């Protein structure tokens, strides 16, 4: 081969190499950045999805996971468009957000709390009924599901909302306040609920006492504008969540091991926490007991809970105005697409 041919071949190879690198770089840049927020709600199938890397496997993008200590803490991130999805969120912070006009929608209902959330009281505090909460100090995460639970339980017992001394703190701070005897009661969810019980707290009420149409759910919400612009990515996100539920059903012991490690608890505690949920996945999402399907002549349990939560928060002064058509903020179309 002549020197000129060698040089030409070298230049041609270099050109091809540079072109391939440029194309790869362009393809990488074309992939969207997807940030998924989450809370530690104890042992649930979301932890399996996360631990098994299902989001990264199923979503063709640059996937980032971000932890939040509570739902209200995630609201500013959602408001600033730095999150595309948020899981483990309670309904009240979602309702508060849409009451301010934030373009958010519920696209997946992870689970319903039964015994995994509720009111615990200190033995010796004299609190034997909801009425005994008058004048007592109760820890809640203001703006979270605990605000809704407290207002709902007080209303059912005809106890004035303002007659209870509410102390706003994170779930982890509740553990400290309990040990120092700075609070008489708390409304919280697993894993902290379980931890308080281990410290001697007595359960007064759980979410199993609430109706399905006005209860506490862990939901996954999304930036409405973003998911409508990226419907396939939203569908892939739902498929990843469904994979966690399916794995939990097929391999319960392996799933519990993953949940325990991810949530920082022992296997027995993880088992107790998981039993405190009613888990939803796959086609169950499309039933009237969960998200429902569109069009539907009757609202689903999730839609009714959004409306009823908004009414409670408005009456208790936690929001100033009702969200515009709150039930419309539940969108099952991505679940429907994932089920095909």
Secondary structure as UniProt FT lines:
FT   HELIX           3..30
FT   STRAND          33..38
FT   HELIX           45..51
FT   TURN            52..53
FT   HELIX           54..58
FT   STRAND          62..67
FT   HELIX           71..79
FT   TURN            80..81
FT   STRAND          85..89
FT   HELIX           91..99
FT   TURN            100..101
FT   STRAND          104..113
FT   STRAND          117..121
FT   TURN            123..124
FT   HELIX           130..133
FT   TURN            134..135
FT   STRAND          137..140
FT   TURN            142..143
FT   HELIX           145..156
FT   TURN            157..158
FT   HELIX           161..163
FT   STRAND          165..168
FT   HELIX           171..179
FT   TURN            180..181
FT   STRAND          185..189
FT   TURN            190..191
FT   HELIX           192..198
FT   TURN            199..200
FT   STRAND          202..206
FT   HELIX           207..209
FT   TURN            212..213
FT   STRAND          217..223
FT   HELIX           224..229
FT   HELIX           231..250
FT   HELIX           252..263
FT   HELIX           267..275
FT   STRAND          277..279
FT   HELIX           282..286
FT   TURN            288..291
FT   HELIX           301..315
FT   TURN            316..317
FT   TURN            324..325
FT   HELIX           326..329
FT   HELIX           333..339
//
